Structure formats: C-alpha cells, structure tokens
C-alpha cells in the first residue's frame, strides 16, 4: 500500500509542476486509485479519511481551508 501511494504521488508530481491548491485537493480527495481501503481518500472498516486541511501562506497572508468529509462541508479561514 505504501509503495502504491508513493507511486501515485510521484505520478502526480510529474503531471503537476506548479502546485495549485485545487489540484492538490483533487489528489487528496481521490477515492478511485486502488481500492477504497488503499486509495488516497481511504475508507476501511474502522478507519477512513475524514478531512483535509490545506494551508496557503504567501508573504504575510495565510489562508486555511478545512474540508470535513463526515459533515460534507468546508470552512475557509483567512488571516491577512
């Protein structure tokens, strides 16, 4: 499983030379690679991916995006 995830990420890096938040989130939300128990957005009997937190810091500006898969919502926090 670890090797598969490393390969998926290496492939993603080859295809994405510029790191855009939406593309990074798309990778982390992916539940189609492998099977549900091994995919990036994993779901097993007793453990699963429940959220993603993304932080962007540009100079003194910080933006935080929290995506909650259980509540099916997202919150954006900004510090300027």
C-alpha positions, 0 to 999 in steps of 0.5 A: 500500500505504501509503495502504491501511494508513493507511486501515485504521488510521484505520478502526480508530481510529474503531471503537476509542476506548479502546485495549485491548491485545487489540484492538490485537493483533487489528489487528496480527495481521490477515492478511485486509485486502488481500492477504497481501503488503499486509495488516497481518500481511504475508507476501511472498516474502522478507519477512513479519511475524514478531512483535509486541511490545506494551508496557503501562506504567501508573504504575510497572508495565510489562508486555511481551508478545512474540508470535513468529509463526515459533515460534507462541508468546508470552512475557509479561514483567512488571516491577512 
